[in-house]
Amino acid sequence: MNPRKKKMAGLSTVRRLAGYHHDLCRLKNKGRDSVSSTELAEELALEPVQVRKDLSRTGVTGKPRVGFPVDEAIAAIEEFLGWDNTSDAVLVGVGSLGTALLGYEGFTDYGLNILAAFDADEDKVGTDVRGYRVLPMDELGETVGRLQLQVGIVTVPDSAAQDVIDELVDAGIRGIWNFAPMTPRVPEHVVVQNEDLAAGLAVLSVQLSKGQQRTGGSRPRPGGSRE
């Protein structure tokens, strides 16, 4: 086992590492060779000691008055998060959200490679969407088995999500990335990551409301005028 992965990181640590990775890649594109924990901390509103602690989990070390080597830190985070090992995936539900995900080229940077797309709508089956030919649901099991896929992306309505997830699990899928607004029932060996867009919008709305209350301002009209 890779010693960097012996100590499992919590979800908050994983999210911070993803944030560091984003900033490190941005710095690399600017030609930077090193970065201090203080600079990374300022970008993410953290304390430098937290940055150093998180990066130490990946095995990368910084040098006094120099900082962390950018290339080495990027590689260490990618290895720690498993982004250096591409996971092949299948997507079910080629609606607006599914189509957007199929068109997102950045997934390969994070180790995700969508190989096939499925939909139950006969009008969509056989059409080309973002470079993928939409396949019928009755070919799902055979495709997952033949390609030995482990990740399933679910972008169907909540009313159909459990049946789709059951099909994916029966086909051998071990990881579900679920965008349907429901909590699926799965066996213990299957990992589920739920992305609740409504909950995220609710949190944003509450935080925005609190911010307006703190400033005591009313919502500006278009053009900047207020009543």
The 8 nearest C-alpha neighbors of each residue, nearest first, counted from 0:
[[1, 2, 5, 4, 3, 6, 79, 7],
 [0, 2, 3, 4, 5, 79, 78, 6],
 [3, 1, 5, 4, 0, 6, 58, 57],
 [2, 4, 1, 57, 5, 58, 56, 79],
 [3, 5, 2, 6, 1, 7, 79, 0],
 [6, 4, 2, 3, 7, 1, 0, 8],
 [5, 7, 4, 8, 3, 56, 2, 9],
 [8, 6, 5, 4, 9, 3, 56, 10],
 [7, 9, 12, 6, 13, 10, 56, 11],
 [8, 10, 12, 11, 13, 7, 14, 6],
 [9, 11, 13, 12, 14, 8, 15, 7],
 [12, 10, 14, 13, 9, 15, 8, 16],
 [11, 13, 15, 9, 10, 14, 8, 16],
 [12, 14, 10, 16, 11, 15, 17, 9],
 [13, 15, 17, 11, 12, 16, 10, 18],
 [16, 14, 18, 12, 17, 13, 19, 11],
 [15, 17, 19, 13, 18, 14, 20, 12],
 [16, 18, 20, 14, 15, 19, 13, 21],
 [19, 17, 15, 21, 16, 20, 14, 22],
 [20, 18, 16, 22, 21, 17, 23, 15],
 [19, 21, 17, 23, 18, 22, 73, 24],
 [20, 22, 18, 24, 19, 23, 25, 17],
 [23, 21, 25, 19, 24, 20, 26, 18],
 [22, 24, 20, 26, 25, 21, 19, 27],
 [25, 23, 27, 21, 26, 22, 20, 28],
 [24, 26, 22, 28, 23, 27, 21, 29],
 [27, 25, 29, 23, 28, 24, 31, 22],
 [28, 26, 24, 30, 31, 29, 25, 23],
 [27, 29, 25, 26, 30, 24, 31, 23],
 [30, 28, 26, 27, 31, 25, 24, 32],
 [29, 31, 27, 28, 32, 26, 25, 33],
 [30, 32, 27, 26, 29, 33, 69, 28],
 [33, 31, 69, 68, 30, 27, 34, 70],
 [34, 32, 68, 69, 67, 31, 66, 65],
 [33, 35, 66, 67, 69, 36, 68, 38],
 [36, 34, 66, 37, 38, 67, 39, 65],
 [35, 37, 47, 39, 38, 50, 40, 51],
 [38, 36, 47, 40, 35, 39, 41, 46],
 [39, 37, 41, 35, 40, 36, 42, 34],
 [40, 38, 36, 42, 41, 37, 35, 43],
 [41, 39, 45, 37, 47, 38, 43, 42],
 [40, 42, 44, 38, 43, 39, 37, 45],
 [41, 43, 39, 40, 44, 38, 22, 45],
 [42, 44, 40, 41, 45, 39, 18, 19],
 [45, 43, 41, 40, 42, 46, 39, 47],
 [46, 44, 40, 43, 41, 47, 49, 50],
 [45, 47, 49, 48, 40, 50, 44, 37],
 [48, 46, 37, 50, 36, 40, 49, 51],
 [47, 49, 51, 46, 50, 52, 36, 45],
 [50, 48, 52, 47, 46, 51, 53, 45],
 [51, 49, 47, 53, 52, 48, 36, 54],
 [52, 50, 48, 54, 49, 53, 55, 36],
 [51, 53, 49, 55, 50, 54, 48, 56],
 [54, 52, 50, 55, 56, 51, 49, 12],
 [55, 53, 51, 56, 57, 52, 50, 59],
 [54, 56, 52, 58, 57, 53, 59, 51],
 [57, 55, 54, 53, 58, 3, 52, 59],
 [58, 56, 55, 54, 75, 3, 59, 79],
 [57, 59, 55, 56, 3, 60, 75, 54],
 [60, 58, 57, 55, 72, 54, 75, 71],
 [61, 59, 55, 67, 58, 62, 54, 68],
 [60, 62, 67, 66, 63, 59, 68, 65],
 [61, 63, 66, 65, 64, 67, 60, 68],
 [62, 64, 65, 66, 61, 35, 67, 60],
 [65, 63, 66, 62, 35, 61, 67, 34],
 [66, 64, 62, 63, 33, 35, 67, 34],
 [67, 65, 35, 61, 34, 62, 33, 64],
 [66, 68, 61, 33, 34, 69, 35, 60],
 [69, 67, 33, 71, 70, 32, 72, 66],
 [68, 70, 33, 72, 32, 71, 67, 23],
 [71, 69, 73, 72, 68, 74, 32, 27],
 [70, 72, 74, 68, 73, 69, 75, 59],
 [71, 73, 75, 69, 74, 70, 59, 68],
 [74, 72, 70, 76, 71, 75, 20, 69],
 [75, 73, 77, 71, 72, 76, 78, 70],
 [74, 76, 72, 78, 77, 73, 57, 71],
 [75, 77, 79, 73, 78, 74, 57, 80],
 [78, 76, 82, 74, 80, 75, 79, 83],
 [79, 77, 81, 75, 83, 76, 80, 82],
 [78, 80, 76, 77, 81, 57, 75, 4],
 [81, 79, 77, 78, 82, 76, 13, 83],
 [82, 80, 78, 83, 79, 84, 77, 110],
 [81, 83, 110, 77, 109, 84, 80, 78],
 [82, 84, 81, 78, 77, 110, 85, 109],
 [85, 83, 82, 81, 110, 86, 78, 111],
 [86, 84, 110, 111, 83, 87, 82, 112],
 [87, 85, 111, 110, 112, 88, 84, 150],
 [86, 88, 112, 148, 113, 111, 85, 114],
 [89, 87, 150, 113, 151, 148, 112, 114],
 [88, 90, 151, 115, 113, 114, 116, 152],
 [91, 89, 152, 116, 151, 153, 117, 115],
 [90, 92, 117, 153, 116, 118, 154, 152],
 [93, 91, 155, 154, 118, 94, 97, 117],
 [94, 92, 97, 98, 118, 91, 95, 117],
 [95, 93, 97, 96, 92, 98, 154, 155],
 [94, 96, 98, 97, 99, 93, 100, 92],
 [97, 95, 99, 98, 94, 100, 154, 93],
 [96, 98, 93, 100, 94, 99, 95, 154],
 [97, 99, 101, 95, 93, 96, 100, 94],
 [100, 98, 96, 102, 97, 101, 95, 103],
 [101, 99, 97, 103, 102, 98, 96, 104],
 [100, 102, 98, 99, 103, 97, 129, 113],
 [103, 101, 99, 100, 129, 104, 98, 130],
 [102, 104, 100, 105, 101, 99, 106, 98],
 [105, 103, 106, 102, 107, 101, 108, 100],
 [104, 106, 108, 107, 103, 109, 111, 102],
 [107, 105, 111, 108, 109, 104, 103, 110],
 [106, 108, 110, 111, 109, 105, 112, 104],
 [109, 107, 106, 105, 110, 82, 111, 104],
 [110, 108, 82, 107, 106, 111, 105, 83],
 [109, 111, 85, 82, 107, 108, 86, 84],
 [112, 110, 86, 107, 106, 85, 109, 87],
 [111, 113, 87, 107, 88, 86, 114, 85],
 [114, 112, 88, 89, 87, 115, 111, 90],
 [113, 115, 89, 88, 112, 87, 116, 90],
 [114, 116, 89, 113, 90, 131, 117, 88],
 [115, 117, 90, 133, 91, 89, 134, 131],
 [118, 116, 134, 91, 133, 135, 136, 92],
 [117, 119, 92, 120, 91, 135, 93, 136],
 [118, 120, 136, 121, 135, 117, 124, 92],
 [119, 121, 122, 123, 118, 124, 135, 93],
 [122, 120, 124, 123, 119, 135, 118, 125],
 [121, 123, 120, 124, 126, 125, 119, 118],
 [124, 122, 121, 120, 126, 125, 133, 118],
 [125, 123, 133, 121, 134, 126, 135, 122],
 [124, 126, 133, 132, 134, 123, 127, 135],
 [125, 127, 123, 124, 132, 133, 128, 122],
 [126, 128, 132, 131, 130, 133, 129, 125],
 [129, 127, 131, 130, 132, 126, 98, 133],
 [130, 128, 102, 131, 101, 127, 98, 132],
 [129, 131, 128, 127, 132, 102, 101, 133],
 [132, 130, 128, 127, 129, 133, 116, 115],
 [131, 133, 127, 126, 125, 134, 128, 130],
 [132, 134, 124, 125, 117, 116, 126, 131],
 [133, 135, 117, 124, 116, 125, 132, 118],
 [136, 134, 137, 117, 124, 138, 118, 119],
 [135, 137, 139, 138, 119, 117, 118, 134],
 [136, 138, 135, 139, 140, 141, 134, 119],
 [139, 137, 136, 141, 140, 135, 142, 134],
 [140, 138, 136, 142, 137, 141, 143, 117],
 [141, 139, 170, 143, 142, 138, 144, 137],
 [140, 142, 144, 138, 139, 143, 145, 170],
 [143, 141, 145, 139, 144, 140, 146, 138],
 [144, 142, 148, 140, 146, 147, 141, 145],
 [143, 145, 147, 141, 142, 146, 140, 170],
 [144, 146, 142, 147, 143, 141, 148, 140],
 [145, 147, 143, 148, 144, 142, 87, 141],
 [148, 146, 144, 145, 143, 149, 171, 142],
 [147, 149, 143, 146, 87, 88, 150, 172],
 [148, 150, 172, 173, 174, 88, 147, 87],
 [151, 149, 88, 174, 172, 175, 148, 173],
 [150, 152, 175, 89, 88, 90, 176, 174],
 [153, 151, 90, 176, 175, 177, 89, 91],
 [152, 154, 177, 91, 178, 155, 90, 176],
 [155, 153, 92, 178, 97, 179, 91, 152],
 [154, 156, 92, 160, 153, 179, 159, 157],
 [157, 155, 158, 159, 179, 160, 154, 180],
 [156, 158, 160, 179, 159, 180, 181, 155],
 [159, 157, 156, 160, 161, 155, 162, 179],
 [158, 160, 157, 156, 162, 161, 163, 155],
 [159, 161, 157, 163, 162, 158, 155, 164],
 [162, 160, 164, 163, 159, 183, 165, 184],
 [161, 163, 165, 164, 160, 159, 166, 158],
 [164, 162, 166, 160, 165, 161, 167, 159],
 [163, 165, 167, 161, 166, 162, 160, 168],
 [164, 166, 162, 168, 163, 167, 161, 169],
 [167, 165, 163, 169, 164, 168, 170, 162],
 [166, 168, 164, 170, 172, 165, 169, 163],
 [167, 169, 172, 165, 171, 170, 166, 164],
 [168, 170, 166, 171, 167, 165, 172, 140],
 [171, 169, 140, 167, 168, 172, 166, 143],
 [170, 172, 168, 169, 173, 167, 149, 144],
 [171, 173, 149, 168, 167, 150, 174, 170],
 [174, 172, 189, 149, 150, 190, 171, 168],
 [173, 175, 150, 190, 189, 191, 172, 149],
 [174, 176, 191, 151, 177, 150, 152, 190],
 [177, 175, 152, 192, 191, 151, 153, 193],
 [176, 178, 193, 153, 179, 175, 192, 152],
 [177, 179, 194, 154, 153, 193, 195, 180],
 [178, 180, 157, 177, 181, 154, 156, 155],
 [181, 179, 157, 195, 178, 182, 197, 196],
 [182, 180, 179, 157, 183, 160, 195, 193],
 [181, 183, 184, 180, 193, 179, 161, 177],
 [184, 182, 161, 181, 185, 164, 160, 191],
 [183, 185, 182, 186, 161, 165, 164, 191],
 [184, 186, 189, 183, 187, 165, 168, 164],
 [187, 185, 188, 189, 184, 168, 190, 173],
 [188, 186, 189, 185, 190, 184, 173, 191],
 [187, 189, 186, 190, 173, 185, 174, 168],
 [190, 188, 173, 187, 174, 186, 185, 191],
 [189, 191, 174, 175, 173, 188, 192, 187],
 [192, 190, 175, 174, 176, 193, 189, 177],
 [191, 193, 176, 177, 175, 194, 190, 174],
 [194, 192, 177, 195, 178, 176, 191, 182],
 [193, 195, 178, 177, 196, 192, 176, 179],
 [196, 194, 198, 197, 180, 193, 178, 199],
 [195, 197, 199, 198, 194, 200, 178, 180],
 [198, 196, 200, 199, 195, 201, 180, 202],
 [199, 197, 201, 195, 200, 196, 202, 203],
 [198, 200, 196, 202, 201, 197, 203, 195],
 [199, 201, 203, 197, 198, 202, 204, 196],
 [202, 200, 198, 204, 199, 203, 197, 205],
 [203, 201, 205, 199, 204, 200, 206, 198],
 [202, 204, 200, 206, 201, 205, 207, 199],
 [205, 203, 201, 207, 202, 206, 208, 200],
 [206, 204, 208, 202, 207, 203, 209, 201],
 [207, 205, 209, 203, 208, 204, 202, 210],
 [206, 208, 210, 204, 205, 209, 203, 211],
 [207, 209, 205, 211, 210, 206, 204, 212],
 [210, 208, 212, 206, 211, 207, 205, 213],
 [211, 209, 207, 213, 212, 208, 206, 214],
 [210, 212, 208, 214, 209, 213, 216, 215],
 [211, 213, 215, 209, 210, 214, 208, 216],
 [214, 212, 210, 211, 215, 209, 216, 208],
 [215, 213, 211, 216, 212, 210, 209, 217],
 [214, 216, 212, 213, 211, 217, 210, 209],
 [217, 215, 214, 211, 218, 212, 213, 219],
 [216, 218, 219, 215, 211, 225, 226, 212],
 [217, 219, 220, 216, 225, 211, 226, 224],
 [220, 218, 225, 223, 224, 217, 221, 222],
 [219, 221, 224, 223, 225, 222, 218, 226],
 [222, 220, 223, 219, 224, 225, 218, 226],
 [223, 221, 224, 220, 219, 225, 218, 226],
 [222, 224, 221, 220, 219, 225, 218, 226],
 [225, 223, 220, 222, 219, 226, 221, 218],
 [226, 224, 219, 220, 223, 217, 218, 221],
 [225, 224, 220, 219, 217, 218, 223, 216]]
